[in-house]
Structure formats: C-alpha cells, structure tokens
Amino acid sequence: MIEIKDIPNFINGNWVSSRSEKFLDVKNPATQDILGKVPLSTNKETLEAIDASYLAFNDWRRTPATERIQYLFKLKTLLEENLTDLAKTITIECGKTFDEAKGEMRRAIENVEVACGIPLMMQGYNSEDIAPGIDEMMIRQPLGVSAIIAPFNFPGMIPFWFMPYALACGNTCLVKPSERVPFTLHKITRLIESTGLPKGVFNLVNGAKETVDCILEQPKVRAISMVGSTPVARYIYSKAATYGKRAQCQGGAKNLTVVMPDADQDMSVKVLADSAFGSAGQRCLATSLIIMVGDSVDWFKDSICEIAQNRKVGYGLETGIEMGPVISPHNKNRIEGLIQKGINDGAQVLVDGRGAVISGYENGNFIRPTVLDKIPLNSDVFHTEIFGPVLGLIHVDSLDIAINIINSHVYGNMSCIFTSSGMAARKFRYEVDAGNIGINIGVAAPMAFFPFSGWKESFFGTHHGQTMDAVDFFTQKKVVIERWPKEWSRKF
C-alpha cells in the first residue's frame, strides 16, 4: 500500500531527494513496523522551496481565476478516483479506522469544491459617485507565498482547509507535512502534480521545527496556516507576527458537552461515544468532558460505560474495528500517565483502558476507551487536552452551572448540548464561549462552506480556515478611488 520508502521533497515541479543527513523512521502505529524514512530537510532545501514559490507567484497571480480553478476541478476528480488508496494510507500511517479515513478525505474534497467558486467568492465591490465624478472600489489581490504546517491527526483533510483557497486566490503554496505521517501528503502531491499545475505554484518540503522556523523567518513567505497544540500555535503565531506575517493558528481543545435530563437517551449515548472515542480521541473536536445535569446521571453514566467497554479496538483496516491506536508509544505513555494523574487527583475510574493488548498487534500503541467520573475542576485532567480516548464525567444540578464551567475553561473550540428543550438549546447557543456549537450533535465540524471556528486559546488569529474566512485570509484588500474629468477625455 505504501510503495515508497524514502520520502522526497517536491520543489519547483520536481521530486528531489533530500540532502539532509537526518532522517526519522515513520512507523505504523498499530504494528510499529517501519514504513519508511522522512528527511528533516536542511534550511537550504527549505529556502529552495520558498524561492520556487516566490518566483512562480508573479505568473500565477496573473492567471485568471477561472483558469486557476480548472486545476482544482481536475484535483477533485483525482481525489475521488484515489479515495480508497488515500484512506488506506491514512489508516496505515495515522492509525484511524478505514471508515474514519474515508470520511476525512470526503471533507478534504468538499473544500476543493467550495474553493472552485472563487471567481464569485473573490469579488470586491464598488460605489459610483462618492463625490461628483469620483468612483470608489475595493478589489482583492493575492498575498504571495503562503505556507501550511500540517498536523499528524488529519493528514489528508486539514491541509485542505487552507491550500485550495490559497491557490484559487492566486497565491503560491508551500506545505510542510507532519514528520509523523508524510505519506498521505506525498500521495496527494503526486495527484496535484498530475493536474499540470505550473511549476513552483505548489511545493512540499519535509522537516520538523527547524524547517518551520526557517519558513517563519523568511520575508518571502507572507502567510502561515497551521493546526497543532496550543503551545505550538502560540509560538508560531507570535513568531509570525514578529516577522510581519499573517497567521491563522488552530490550537488545542477541551470540548465540554452538556447532557440534559430530557435528552434522547439512546441517541445521546451513541453519538457521544463516537465523539469521545472516534479517531482514538485524537481530534480537536473530540468530546473530552461530559457534564451531566440533574437526573441525566441516572441513565447516561452506566450506558456510556457499557459502550466504552464493548468498543472494538484494533487495526483500522480490519472489518468491524471501531477504534485504532494512538500515534506513538510516547503519546500512549503520556495519555496513560494523565489517566493516573486524574485518579491521583480524585477522579474515579469507571472504565480503565490502560495496558491494552490487541491479539496479533501486541506492539501497537493501543489504549482502550477510558471513562473517569467525578473529575475535579482543579485537576490536570480537567484542564489538559489529553488527545486520547479518555472521557471525563462531571455531575451538576443546573444548566447555569454547566455553562459557567464551560466558560471558565481556557479552551473554546467546541461545546455541545443534548436536550429536547428549545429554550435550553437557545440559552446554550447564546451564552457558551466556544466557536463551534453543537445542538444534539457530538462533533460540530463545520461544512466546508462555513468557517472552522475556535475561540480563546483554541485559536490565534482573525480569520479561520475554510470558505469566506479563507478568502479574507489569503487576499489583501485594495481600495481604488478614481476620477476621470470630462475635459481630459477631449484630448483623445
């Protein structure tokens, strides 16, 4: 399934083997088999990719938008045709189930579809006669070189929150994949290459922090888009600002969900189990804490524990598997350590997923679903993004208390409520400080024609990924005020 062993860079339309002496093993998280090696590219190689992007920009920005999107139409078709292969690649290197990986790529394709509307989305506006004989207009123009720093947990989808909009708006694009999962973007880049996109318009360079710093420090790079942890997002955002770049940096999350006594019981439990344990909890919209209000504790707690205990864990390419491994042994140890820290702080373990051994995959980074009850509000488990299949439970007496707990948290990525009361739903939607709100929805992931929002320490920037936010981010507005007196026209 993964034929290439050593990952090259893609610079100025050519596949180039890295000259670096530093390489990392890329491992299948379910088996620990080595899939290949990824280079930690040198700064010289990164600069070559930046220069290629910079030199290609002048011609690309002059290419009409109606022509630019033809390459995206071709890419959409290629992504559809190669969906199965890409999804299997994601499962092999990232660990999620095959169905989860297919869903990820569907969301990527949706963003390509939306970006194909750029001839309309990129339009400006005008007013005639703002004063006698004087007209004024606003036009959008591309920025230049844009860079995307991709995370490990959605190697196929997240780059497409940014990349198709950047290209459609007339920018050139440089992508740095996560060094943990380089194969998916490698294959996607092969598809981009086959669209016939002009050389230098899209470049890919592999690497780690040194590569990111090189990108951040280069004045030819005008914009940075990234998704990662809050410490990394804050670092990139602040350094981008220091060097005068635009930045949109999606950070961590601790998504709190409220279950009201009047919620649909069967639906709530099933949907929230999928939210908490899907992708092994390694997604920024995973439900991490559930606040049970009033009598909901009587039916919700036992039901969610039963699902957690019976969830089928294993290799994501096998039939019937509902949850795969976490990305690395380090992450597994970190997650299990946080579970123990939560217990030490006073949480009660209802379902313990530590020490999981999956037959045939004994070396895999597996943790079974874990449920902790009575999470102390001053504990690390409450405050820290665990990024694993760990669900915390809290019991309160009222919706007002639940909302206060949510709004006290430093993160504000997503928050959901399960209820049959329109009044409770409206109060929740109106008062909760989070950028993505779900009403009887476990994963409030915006469609591609809505921005992927995020508040507080879950996002650093002004414009989010996807749709018109992406267009605003990848263009700069130019206001033109013009006068053409009649007497001038008599000269011609």
SEZA-469614 format. One record per residue (C-alpha): x negated, y negated, z. Coordinates in pm, whole numbers, plus 50000, padded with zeros to 5 digits. Last residue first. Example, Ala and Ser with C-alpha at 12.3 -4.5 7.8 and 13.67 -1.06 7.14 Angstrom:
2
<c1->48633 c2->50106 c3->50714>
<c1->48770 c2->50450 c3->50780>
***
This chain:
492
<c1->50815 c2->43835 c3->47281>
<c1->50753 c2->43496 c3->47440>
<c1->51127 c2->43440 c3->47486>
<c1->51128 c2->43715 c3->47752>
<c1->50932 c2->43496 c3->47990>
<c1->51202 c2->43227 c3->47982>
<c1->51458 c2->43477 c3->48106>
<c1->51275 c2->43539 c3->48434>
<c1->51186 c2->43904 c3->48507>
<c1->51170 c2->43952 c3->48883>
<c1->51066 c2->44267 c3->49071>
<c1->51060 c2->44409 c3->49421>
<c1->50917 c2->44762 c3->49445>
<c1->50926 c2->44964 c3->49767>
<c1->50704 c2->45271 c3->49782>
<c1->50796 c2->45562 c3->50002>
<c1->50543 c2->45834 c3->50070>
<c1->50626 c2->46195 c3->49993>
<c1->50547 c2->46529 c3->50155>
<c1->50709 c2->46452 c3->50491>
<c1->51028 c2->46300 c3->50352>
<c1->51067 c2->46594 c3->50113>
<c1->51007 c2->46838 c3->50399>
<c1->51272 c2->46667 c3->50611>
<c1->51501 c2->46680 c3->50307>
<c1->51489 c2->47063 c3->50289>
<c1->51249 c2->47270 c3->50503>
<c1->50994 c2->47191 c3->50774>
<c1->51031 c2->46915 c3->51029>
<c1->50972 c2->46541 c3->51001>
<c1->50857 c2->46334 c3->51299>
<c1->50567 c2->46519 c3->51456>
<c1->50481 c2->46749 c3->51742>
<c1->50732 c2->47028 c3->51804>
<c1->50809 c2->47279 c3->52078>
<c1->50675 c2->47045 c3->52345>
<c1->50993 c2->46833 c3->52333>
<c1->51221 c2->46917 c3->52043>
<c1->51247 c2->47159 c3->51753>
<c1->51424 c2->47157 c3->51418>
<c1->51392 c2->47382 c3->51119>
<c1->51554 c2->47139 c3->50877>
<c1->51872 c2->47245 c3->50692>
<c1->51890 c2->47357 c3->50327>
<c1->51659 c2->47651 c3->50402>
<c1->51910 c2->47796 c3->50648>
<c1->51847 c2->47715 c3->51011>
<c1->51750 c2->47997 c3->51249>
<c1->51982 c2->47996 c3->51550>
<c1->51890 c2->48348 c3->51660>
<c1->52149 c2->48485 c3->51902>
<c1->52455 c2->48308 c3->51763>
<c1->52776 c2->48272 c3->51968>
<c1->52716 c2->47897 c3->51943>
<c1->52350 c2->47847 c3->51859>
<c1->52160 c2->47520 c3->51892>
<c1->51829 c2->47433 c3->51725>
<c1->51653 c2->47113 c3->51836>
<c1->51695 c2->47154 c3->52210>
<c1->51798 c2->46915 c3->52486>
<c1->52144 c2->47051 c3->52573>
<c1->52420 c2->46795 c3->52629>
<c1->52632 c2->46780 c3->52313>
<c1->52604 c2->47139 c3->52196>
<c1->52668 c2->47269 c3->52548>
<c1->52965 c2->47040 c3->52608>
<c1->53104 c2->47139 c3->52268>
<c1->53067 c2->47509 c3->52341>
<c1->53226 c2->47476 c3->52685>
<c1->53523 c2->47290 c3->52537>
<c1->53558 c2->47539 c3->52253>
<c1->53582 c2->47821 c3->52504>
<c1->53523 c2->48173 c3->52370>
<c1->53165 c2->48174 c3->52501>
<c1->52810 c2->48273 c3->52419>
<c1->52567 c2->47982 c3->52438>
<c1->52238 c2->47926 c3->52260>
<c1->51917 c2->47727 c3->52302>
<c1->51637 c2->47674 c3->52055>
<c1->51307 c2->47484 c3->52032>
<c1->51315 c2->47260 c3->52336>
<c1->51019 c2->47350 c3->52555>
<c1->50920 c2->47163 c3->52870>
<c1->51211 c2->47313 c3->53063>
<c1->51429 c2->47093 c3->53285>
<c1->51692 c2->47067 c3->53011>
<c1->51760 c2->47440 c3->53021>
<c1->51791 c2->47446 c3->53400>
<c1->52026 c2->47146 c3->53396>
<c1->52236 c2->47315 c3->53129>
<c1->52271 c2->47627 c3->53344>
<c1->52368 c2->47423 c3->53649>
<c1->52640 c2->47245 c3->53452>
<c1->52763 c2->47577 c3->53312>
<c1->52836 c2->47699 c3->53663>
<c1->52758 c2->47959 c3->53928>
<c1->52408 c2->48071 c3->53831>
<c1->52238 c2->48405 c3->53760>
<c1->51899 c2->48425 c3->53584>
<c1->51770 c2->48706 c3->53362>
<c1->51434 c2->48737 c3->53187>
<c1->51376 c2->48929 c3->52865>
<c1->51034 c2->49064 c3->52765>
<c1->50971 c2->49196 c3->52415>
<c1->50664 c2->48975 c3->52356>
<c1->50573 c2->48613 c3->52298>
<c1->50537 c2->48540 c3->52672>
<c1->50602 c2->48166 c3->52636>
<c1->50528 c2->48053 c3->52990>
<c1->50758 c2->47851 c3->53220>
<c1->50999 c2->48110 c3->53357>
<c1->50750 c2->48397 c3->53363>
<c1->50495 c2->48165 c3->53523>
<c1->50725 c2->48124 c3->53822>
<c1->50884 c2->47808 c3->53964>
<c1->51233 c2->47888 c3->53837>
<c1->51216 c2->48231 c3->53997>
<c1->51343 c2->48501 c3->53757>
<c1->51617 c2->48701 c3->53930>
<c1->51604 c2->48992 c3->53685>
<c1->51330 c2->49118 c3->53454>
<c1->51410 c2->49325 c3->53145>
<c1->51140 c2->49494 c3->52936>
<c1->51168 c2->49633 c3->52585>
<c1->50893 c2->49887 c3->52511>
<c1->50536 c2->49773 c3->52465>
<c1->50333 c2->49922 c3->52182>
<c1->49993 c2->49814 c3->52057>
<c1->49926 c2->50141 c3->51874>
<c1->49661 c2->50396 c3->51968>
<c1->49913 c2->50666 c3->52061>
<c1->50087 c2->50640 c3->51727>
<c1->50187 c2->51002 c3->51664>
<c1->50413 c2->51002 c3->51967>
<c1->50461 c2->50649 c3->52094>
<c1->50306 c2->50574 c3->52434>
<c1->50444 c2->50279 c3->52628>
<c1->50247 c2->50179 c3->52938>
<c1->50468 c2->49881 c3->53010>
<c1->50832 c2->49871 c3->52907>
<c1->50981 c2->49836 c3->53255>
<c1->51359 c2->49795 c3->53266>
<c1->51518 c2->49641 c3->53576>
<c1->51208 c2->49470 c3->53715>
<c1->51297 c2->49225 c3->53993>
<c1->51128 c2->48886 c3->53981>
<c1->50957 c2->48765 c3->54297>
<c1->50632 c2->48601 c3->54190>
<c1->50447 c2->48934 c3->54198>
<c1->50706 c2->49077 c3->53960>
<c1->50655 c2->48785 c3->53724>
<c1->50278 c2->48828 c3->53742>
<c1->50322 c2->49196 c3->53657>
<c1->50521 c2->49106 c3->53347>
<c1->50262 c2->48840 c3->53264>
<c1->49986 c2->49102 c3->53277>
<c1->50183 c2->49332 c3->53047>
<c1->50213 c2->49048 c3->52797>
<c1->49841 c2->48964 c3->52812>
<c1->49740 c2->49328 c3->52778>
<c1->49960 c2->49369 c3->52471>
<c1->49831 c2->49045 c3->52322>
<c1->49472 c2->49160 c3->52363>
<c1->49556 c2->49503 c3->52218>
<c1->49686 c2->49325 c3->51907>
<c1->49998 c2->49225 c3->51708>
<c1->50281 c2->49361 c3->51917>
<c1->50424 c2->49696 c3->51814>
<c1->50748 c2->49775 c3->51628>
<c1->51115 c2->49757 c3->51718>
<c1->51433 c2->49911 c3->51579>
<c1->51292 c2->50219 c3->51406>
<c1->51563 c2->50416 c3->51227>
<c1->51354 c2->50524 c3->50931>
<c1->50978 c2->50486 c3->50960>
<c1->50802 c2->50187 c3->50807>
<c1->50817 c2->49993 c3->51134>
<c1->50609 c2->50238 c3->51333>
<c1->50776 c2->50298 c3->51669>
<c1->51032 c2->50182 c3->51923>
<c1->51394 c2->50297 c3->51928>
<c1->51595 c2->50083 c3->52171>
<c1->51754 c2->50306 c3->52436>
<c1->51618 c2->50139 c3->52750>
<c1->51677 c2->49789 c3->52619>
<c1->52033 c2->49875 c3->52515>
<c1->52111 c2->50009 c3->52862>
<c1->51951 c2->49708 c3->53028>
<c1->52163 c2->49470 c3->52821>
<c1->52479 c2->49653 c3->52931>
<c1->52390 c2->49663 c3->53301>
<c1->52328 c2->49289 c3->53312>
<c1->52620 c2->49172 c3->53099>
<c1->52924 c2->49319 c3->53272>
<c1->52918 c2->49191 c3->53629>
<c1->52671 c2->48912 c3->53551>
<c1->52938 c2->48744 c3->53339>
<c1->53125 c2->48675 c3->53663>
<c1->52968 c2->48333 c3->53716>
<c1->52721 c2->48218 c3->53451>
<c1->52447 c2->48450 c3->53328>
<c1->52141 c2->48251 c3->53220>
<c1->51943 c2->48452 c3->52967>
<c1->51574 c2->48388 c3->52923>
<c1->51344 c2->48472 c3->52632>
<c1->51577 c2->48468 c3->52331>
<c1->51346 c2->48493 c3->52032>
<c1->51342 c2->48183 c3->51811>
<c1->50965 c2->48129 c3->51805>
<c1->50905 c2->48487 c3->51705>
<c1->50701 c2->48768 c3->51855>
<c1->50975 c2->48924 c3->52071>
<c1->50889 c2->49269 c3->51938>
<c1->51008 c2->49149 c3->51594>
<c1->51358 c2->49181 c3->51740>
<c1->51357 c2->49237 c3->52117>
<c1->51519 c2->48922 c3->52254>
<c1->51737 c2->48828 c3->51957>
<c1->51844 c2->49185 c3->51879>
<c1->51935 c2->49237 c3->52245>
<c1->52119 c2->48905 c3->52236>
<c1->52333 c2->49010 c3->51941>
<c1->52425 c2->49346 c3->52094>
<c1->52508 c2->49209 c3->52438>
<c1->52709 c2->48915 c3->52310>
<c1->52906 c2->49119 c3->52056>
<c1->53016 c2->49381 c3->52307>
<c1->53115 c2->49129 c3->52574>
<c1->53289 c2->48857 c3->52377>
<c1->53216 c2->48563 c3->52606>
<c1->53472 c2->48456 c3->52870>
<c1->53233 c2->48493 c3->53166>
<c1->52979 c2->48263 c3->52998>
<c1->52640 c2->48379 c3->52870>
<c1->52385 c2->48098 c3->52843>
<c1->52068 c2->48134 c3->52634>
<c1->51723 c2->47992 c3->52704>
<c1->51457 c2->47987 c3->52432>
<c1->51110 c2->47947 c3->52572>
<c1->50921 c2->47806 c3->52278>
<c1->50577 c2->47726 c3->52145>
<c1->50462 c2->47473 c3->51890>
<c1->50561 c2->47356 c3->51542>
<c1->50316 c2->47096 c3->51414>
<c1->50410 c2->46848 c3->51144>
<c1->50114 c2->46626 c3->51068>
<c1->50040 c2->46316 c3->50862>
<c1->49675 c2->46234 c3->50853>
<c1->49477 c2->45938 c3->50986>
<c1->49172 c2->46126 c3->51116>
<c1->49264 c2->46075 c3->51481>
<c1->49625 c2->46162 c3->51398>
<c1->49515 c2->46497 c3->51256>
<c1->49314 c2->46557 c3->51573>
<c1->49617 c2->46487 c3->51792>
<c1->49848 c2->46707 c3->51586>
<c1->49597 c2->46990 c3->51558>
<c1->49530 c2->46997 c3->51932>
<c1->49898 c2->46965 c3->52026>
<c1->49991 c2->47248 c3->51790>
<c1->49711 c2->47466 c3->51928>
<c1->49819 c2->47409 c3->52289>
<c1->50187 c2->47456 c3->52187>
<c1->50130 c2->47790 c3->52016>
<c1->50149 c2->47818 c3->51640>
<c1->50312 c2->47672 c3->51329>
<c1->50131 c2->47433 c3->51095>
<c1->50167 c2->47160 c3->50836>
<c1->49885 c2->46911 c3->50776>
<c1->49893 c2->46612 c3->50540>
<c1->49645 c2->46383 c3->50361>
<c1->49345 c2->46607 c3->50299>
<c1->49084 c2->46405 c3->50108>
<c1->48977 c2->46247 c3->50438>
<c1->48824 c2->46577 c3->50559>
<c1->48822 c2->46620 c3->50938>
<c1->49136 c2->46828 c3->50971>
<c1->49036 c2->47071 c3->50696>
<c1->48694 c2->47126 c3->50853>
<c1->48857 c2->47175 c3->51192>
<c1->49089 c2->47439 c3->51050>
<c1->48800 c2->47625 c3->50888>
<c1->48606 c2->47624 c3->51213>
<c1->48915 c2->47749 c3->51396>
<c1->48963 c2->48060 c3->51177>
<c1->48900 c2->48148 c3->50815>
<c1->49046 c2->48234 c3->50478>
<c1->49084 c2->47982 c3->50196>
<c1->49375 c2->47966 c3->49955>
<c1->49420 c2->47710 c3->49678>
<c1->49722 c2->47585 c3->49484>
<c1->49706 c2->47296 c3->49237>
<c1->49342 c2->47372 c3->49162>
<c1->49405 c2->47543 c3->48831>
<c1->49744 c2->47478 c3->48674>
<c1->50028 c2->47713 c3->48781>
<c1->50050 c2->47996 c3->48528>
<c1->50317 c2->48185 c3->48722>
<c1->50069 c2->48474 c3->48756>
<c1->49857 c2->48276 c3->49002>
<c1->50155 c2->48226 c3->49230>
<c1->50211 c2->48602 c3->49230>
<c1->49849 c2->48670 c3->49322>
<c1->49886 c2->48404 c3->49592>
<c1->50178 c2->48600 c3->49735>
<c1->49957 c2->48909 c3->49751>
<c1->49684 c2->48723 c3->49939>
<c1->49950 c2->48563 c3->50156>
<c1->50062 c2->48908 c3->50269>
<c1->49709 c2->49043 c3->50308>
<c1->49570 c2->48784 c3->50548>
<c1->49736 c2->48900 c3->50872>
<c1->49505 c2->48849 c3->51171>
<c1->49299 c2->48574 c3->51001>
<c1->49617 c2->48370 c3->50987>
<c1->49643 c2->48228 c3->50639>
<c1->49480 c2->47898 c3->50540>
<c1->49675 c2->47733 c3->50260>
<c1->49566 c2->47441 c3->50039>
<c1->49831 c2->47260 c3->49835>
<c1->49845 c2->46996 c3->49565>
<c1->50118 c2->46738 c3->49595>
<c1->50373 c2->46661 c3->49325>
<c1->50698 c2->46680 c3->49522>
<c1->50758 c2->47034 c3->49391>
<c1->50420 c2->47144 c3->49523>
<c1->50474 c2->47012 c3->49876>
<c1->50832 c2->47139 c3->49880>
<c1->50728 c2->47489 c3->49772>
<c1->50449 c2->47497 c3->50035>
<c1->50625 c2->47378 c3->50351>
<c1->50886 c2->47612 c3->50498>
<c1->50741 c2->47862 c3->50250>
<c1->50425 c2->47903 c3->50460>
<c1->50659 c2->48024 c3->50736>
<c1->50817 c2->48314 c3->50550>
<c1->50547 c2->48557 c3->50441>
<c1->50300 c2->48558 c3->50729>
<c1->50577 c2->48538 c3->50989>
<c1->50410 c2->48642 c3->51318>
<c1->50049 c2->48568 c3->51227>
<c1->50065 c2->48191 c3->51194>
<c1->49996 c2->47972 c3->50885>
<c1->49789 c2->47656 c3->50860>
<c1->49917 c2->47462 c3->50559>
<c1->49718 c2->47182 c3->50395>
<c1->49842 c2->46898 c3->50174>
<c1->49626 c2->46720 c3->49917>
<c1->49784 c2->46410 c3->49764>
<c1->50069 c2->46210 c3->49915>
<c1->50338 c2->46242 c3->49649>
<c1->50545 c2->45938 c3->49540>
<c1->50897 c2->45838 c3->49634>
<c1->51062 c2->45529 c3->49490>
<c1->51249 c2->45247 c3->49662>
<c1->51399 c2->44971 c3->49454>
<c1->51452 c2->44597 c3->49456>
<c1->51591 c2->44363 c3->49192>
<c1->51545 c2->43986 c3->49155>
<c1->51739 c2->43771 c3->48905>
<c1->51923 c2->43577 c3->49175>
<c1->51836 c2->43738 c3->49512>
<c1->51891 c2->44099 c3->49610>
<c1->52018 c2->44102 c3->49255>
<c1->52017 c2->44475 c3->49186>
<c1->51973 c2->44736 c3->49458>
<c1->51778 c2->45059 c3->49417>
<c1->51746 c2->45415 c3->49545>
<c1->51492 c2->45697 c3->49555>
<c1->51519 c2->46044 c3->49406>
<c1->51314 c2->46328 c3->49550>
<c1->51611 c2->46551 c3->49634>
<c1->51754 c2->46527 c3->49280>
<c1->51445 c2->46631 c3->49083>
<c1->51351 c2->46843 c3->49389>
<c1->51633 c2->47095 c3->49350>
<c1->51384 c2->47376 c3->49290>
<c1->51278 c2->47322 c3->49653>
<c1->51607 c2->47480 c3->49764>
<c1->51545 c2->47799 c3->49568>
<c1->51186 c2->47825 c3->49689>
<c1->51313 c2->47785 c3->50044>
<c1->51564 c2->48066 c3->49997>
<c1->51283 c2->48292 c3->49872>
<c1->51099 c2->48255 c3->50200>
<c1->51415 c2->48336 c3->50395>
<c1->51455 c2->48655 c3->50192>
<c1->51091 c2->48734 c3->50268>
<c1->51161 c2->48735 c3->50640>
<c1->51471 c2->48950 c3->50598>
<c1->51263 c2->49208 c3->50413>
<c1->51009 c2->49204 c3->50697>
<c1->51283 c2->49259 c3->50955>
<c1->51416 c2->49551 c3->50752>
<c1->51067 c2->49702 c3->50730>
<c1->51013 c2->49675 c3->51103>
<c1->50761 c2->49432 c3->51247>
<c1->50396 c2->49532 c3->51288>
<c1->50205 c2->49245 c3->51126>
<c1->49960 c2->49426 c3->50895>
<c1->50166 c2->49726 c3->50788>
<c1->50508 c2->49568 c3->50829>
<c1->50410 c2->49259 c3->50633>
<c1->50266 c2->49476 c3->50355>
<c1->50586 c2->49678 c3->50343>
<c1->50788 c2->49358 c3->50304>
<c1->50561 c2->49234 c3->50025>
<c1->50593 c2->49563 c3->49835>
<c1->50970 c2->49568 c3->49872>
<c1->51013 c2->49206 c3->49767>
<c1->50795 c2->49231 c3->49455>
<c1->51069 c2->49168 c3->49198>
<c1->51237 c2->48907 c3->49414>
<c1->50908 c2->48729 c3->49480>
<c1->50833 c2->48733 c3->49107>
<c1->51170 c2->48580 c3->49023>
<c1->51127 c2->48308 c3->49283>
<c1->50776 c2->48238 c3->49153>
<c1->50904 c2->48185 c3->48799>
<c1->51162 c2->47934 c3->48923>
<c1->50888 c2->47773 c3->49128>
<c1->50668 c2->47732 c3->48820>
<c1->50960 c2->47570 c3->48641>
<c1->50987 c2->47331 c3->48937>
<c1->50685 c2->47133 c3->48824>
<c1->50834 c2->47077 c3->48477>
<c1->51149 c2->46904 c3->48603>
<c1->50933 c2->46713 c3->48848>
<c1->50741 c2->46562 c3->48560>
<c1->50364 c2->46630 c3->48567>
<c1->50194 c2->46306 c3->48663>
<c1->50147 c2->46426 c3->49023>
<c1->49981 c2->46740 c3->48886>
<c1->49734 c2->46551 c3->48668>
<c1->49596 c2->46339 c3->48952>
<c1->49620 c2->46616 c3->49211>
<c1->49390 c2->46869 c3->49044>
<c1->49072 c2->46693 c3->49155>
<c1->49185 c2->46682 c3->49519>
<c1->49292 c2->47045 c3->49532>
<c1->48962 c2->47159 c3->49384>
<c1->48776 c2->46933 c3->49627>
<c1->48965 c2->47084 c3->49921>
<c1->48885 c2->47437 c3->49804>
<c1->48517 c2->47350 c3->49762>
<c1->48520 c2->47188 c3->50105>
<c1->48649 c2->47511 c3->50256>
<c1->48370 c2->47703 c3->50084>
<c1->48110 c2->47464 c3->50220>
<c1->48264 c2->47488 c3->50566>
<c1->48194 c2->47861 c3->50559>
<c1->48475 c2->48113 c3->50537>
<c1->48553 c2->48343 c3->50826>
<c1->48598 c2->48636 c3->50593>
<c1->48872 c2->48899 c3->50624>
<c1->48794 c2->49269 c3->50636>
<c1->49012 c2->49565 c3->50551>
<c1->49298 c2->49780 c3->50673>
<c1->49120 c2->49915 c3->50981>
<c1->49345 c2->50168 c3->51151>
<c1->49464 c2->50046 c3->51493>
<c1->49774 c2->50262 c3->51444>
<c1->50080 c2->50043 c3->51503>
<c1->49890 c2->49714 c3->51498>
<c1->49735 c2->49792 c3->51155>
<c1->49397 c2->49627 c3->51182>
<c1->49216 c2->49348 c3->51000>
<c1->48847 c2->49360 c3->51087>
<c1->48678 c2->49021 c3->51105>
<c1->48398 c2->48891 c3->50884>
<c1->48109 c2->48652 c3->50942>
<c1->47820 c2->48635 c3->50694>
<c1->48014 c2->48394 c3->50477>
<c1->47961 c2->48382 c3->50102>
<c1->48327 c2->48457 c3->50042>
<c1->48424 c2->48645 c3->49730>
<c1->48594 c2->48410 c3->49486>
<c1->48924 c2->48462 c3->49308>
<c1->48957 c2->48179 c3->49058>
<c1->49228 c2->47919 c3->48990>
<c1->49041 c2->47633 c3->49155>
<c1->48971 c2->47835 c3->49469>
<c1->49138 c2->48159 c3->49577>
<c1->48940 c2->48316 c3->49861>
<c1->48854 c2->48684 c3->49866>
<c1->48985 c2->48950 c3->50111>
<c1->48774 c2->49263 c3->50145>
<c1->48968 c2->49588 c3->50142>
<c1->49212 c2->49550 c3->49854>
<c1->49468 c2->49825 c3->49797>
<c1->49712 c2->49760 c3->50077>
<c1->50000 c2->50000 c3->50000>
***
